[in-house]
Amino acid sequence: MCFAHDARPPLPPVAGAAIDTEDLVLESADGTKFAAFAARAATPNGAGMVVLPDIRGLFPFYEELAMRFAEQGINSIAIDYFGRTAGVGKRAADFPWMEHVPRTKQDEIAQDTAAAIAFLRSPQGGSCTSVFTVGFCFGGSNSWNQAAYGHGLKGVIGFYGRPGPSRDGTPGPQGRAAGFECPVLALMGGADQGIPVSDIEAFRDAMDAAGVKNEVVIYDGAPHSFFDRAFEQFATESEDAWKRMLAFVEANR
């Protein structure tokens, strides 16, 4: 599991304010309706961010994260994975997410991501001219995978995602690297017991071999889910991660 239900993201550098937020129901290409949360910037810079949650799906951590990106001028939308199996309602702390995670499929996640990208590019979403994805754990892998789905993204960001095969048996980020169409930022914990450093290095090697522009950062001593306001001992790493994300967006938009 990644973040606890009451976790909150670390604060980014002080900037502007999100002008408004909205709970949404979007529709995927296969007709599935799924929940999302949008945050629009008071002073948008043209960039948009799709936030892909961990295995819990959409909950307050990711809604606040969308707002934090909007404060930086980046219109953002966080999406839920479970519209096909659990509907579009808000997820309480006792939501049985593990009943739904195994039923997700990468092609369907990509369809939902495409709907979120289309929203950001629409006038309602801020008419974003450059769109990125960011994800955590399960969402980190999902975010990197989007680079191979023809979305026209400017970049993909993943925190402590697994580079190996996806849960549905399809190739994971390492296996898809040859098809990546945009730059990649990977922010990883050097003490993550579930993701050996050797796996991270193999992912980087696969991207290098494919000629994919990438930045892979391994924070020595940091565990899985270090990007959490409650983990005060990793505040420096979280601050650095924010700076790298914002610099990545600025460099690629």
N, C-alpha and C positions, 0 to 999 in steps of 0.2 A: 504494500500500500504506500501511497505517497503522503500527501498532507492530511492532517486531522481536519475534521469538519469545522473546528473553530480556529484553524490556522489563518494567518493573515500575511500578505506579502510584505517584504521589506520596503521601506519608502525610497523612492527614487530621488534624484536631486530636485531641489525646490524649483518649481516652474510655474506655469499658469494654472488654470482650473478647467475641469470638464464643464461644458456648458449645460448638458443635460444627459440623462440616462433613461433607458427604456427597456422593459421586458418585451421580448418579441417572440413570435412563432413564425419560423421560416419554413419554406417548402423545398424539399430536395427534388432532384430530377425524376425520381421514381414515385413522386407524389407523397412521400413521407413528410409529415409535419414534425418539427422538432423545436425545442426551446432554445432561446438565445438571449443575451443581454448586451445591449449596445451602449457605448459611451462616446459622446461627441465632444470634440475639443472647442474651447472658446476661440482659440487662434490656431486653426488647422494648418499643418505644413504640407499637406498633400499626401502624406503617408497613411496607410491603414494597416491594422493588425488584427488577424484572426487568432484568438486565444483558444488553444486546444487543451482541455483539462487532463488531469490524471484519471485513474480508473474509477473515481467516484462520480465523474461527470460534472455537470455545472453546479457549483455551490459558491458560497460567498467569497472564498479566496479569489476565485477567478473573476467574479463580478468586480471586486475591488481592484484587481490587477488591470482589468479593462479601463477602469476610471483613472488609474495611475498613468497608463499610457496616454489617455486623452489629455491629462494634465501636461504632458510633454508635447502636445500638438498632434498626436497620432490618434485619429479616429479608430475605435476598436470595437470588436464584437467577440464575446466569449460564447461558445456553443456547447450544447449537450449532445451526448452520443446515443441516447437511449430512446429516441422518439419512436422507433420501430417496435420496441418491446416494453416500454414503460410510460408512454405518453409524454405530455408536455408540461406536467405539473412541477412545482418547486420540489427540490429534494431535501428532506429532513435528514438529521444526523443518522437516523436508523434506516435510511434507504438501503435495501439489500443489493448493492451494486454488483456483487460477485455473481448474482443470478443473471446479470445482463451483459457483463463484459465478455464472456465467452461467445455470446451471440452476435457480437460486432464483427463486421467485415471491412477490410481495408477499402474496397471499392465503394462501399456505402459511406464510410467516413469521408472519402474523397468527394463524393457527391454532396454531402452536407457542407464540407468545406467550400466547395464551389458555390453553393448557395450563399454562404456567408461572404465570400469574396464579391459575388455579384451585388450583395447588399451594400458593401463598402464602396463599390464603384458607382452605385446609384445616387441620385440627389439626396434621397432619404438618409443614406449612410455617409454622406459627405463628399461624394464625387471624387473619391480617392484616386490618384493617378499612379500610385505605387503601393502594392500590397505585399505584406509579409505574413508569415505565421510564426507563432511561438507555442511551445508545448512543454509539458512536464511529465516525466516518467513515461507511462503509456502514451501520453500526449507528446512527449519529446520525440519518440519514435514516429508517431503519426505526423508530427510537424515535418520532420526530415523527409518522410515518404512523399509529402505533397510536392516536393521538388521534381518528382518524376511523373506527375499527373497532368502536365500541360495547362496549368492554371495561369501561366503568365506572371508568376510571382517574381518579386525582386530579391527575395531571400527567405530562408527558413532558419528558425532558431529552435534548438532543443536543449532542455535541461535533463540530464541523467536519463536519457532514453536508452533502450537496449538496441544495439546495432544489428542483432541477429534476426532470425525469421520472426514474422508477425504471429500473433496468437491464432490467426485463422489459417496458418500454414503457408501463406504467401511470403515472398521474399520480404525481408526487412530492409532498413536503410542501407546496410552494407551491400546487400544483394541488388539493390536498385541504383546504386551509386553511378553506374555507367549511364543511366538515363536522367540524371539530375540536370535541370535546366537553369539553375540559379545558385548563387553563393549559399554557403552553409556556415552557421555558427553553432558549435557544440560546447556546452558549459557543463562540466562533469566533476564529480567528487572523487578525489584520489583514494578515499577510504570507503567508497561505496562497495559493500560486501556482495552486492548482487551483480555488479558490472566490473569485471577485472580490467585493469589498465591495459592488458594485452588486447582485450576486445576493442577498447577505444582506439588503440593504435592501429589495429587492423582496419577499422572503419576509416580512419584518416588515410591509411595507405591506399584503400580502395578508391577514395575520392581523388587522391593525388594521381593514381594511375589513370583515372578517367579524365583528368584535366579539370576537375571541379574546384573552383575557388573555395577555400575553406579555412576556418579558424577553429581549432580545437584547443580548449583551455581545460586543464586538469588542476583542480585546486587541491593541493596536497593536504591530507588530513581531514578533508571535508567529507561528510557522509552523504548518502542519498537524502534528498529533501532538505539540503542545507539552506535553500532559499526560503527562509521562514522567519518572520519578525521575532518569533519566540526564541530562535537560536542565536542569542546575543553573541555567543562565542564565534559565530561565523558572520558577524556583521561586516567585517572587512571584505570577505569574499562576496557577500551579497552586494555590497556597494560597487565592487569591481564589476560584478556581473551586470548590474544596471548600466554602468558606464559603457561596457562593451556592447550591450544590446542597442543602446541609443546611438553609439558610434557606428554600429553595423547598419542601422537604418539610414543614418545620415550619409554614409559612404555609398550606399547602394540604391537610394531612392532617385 
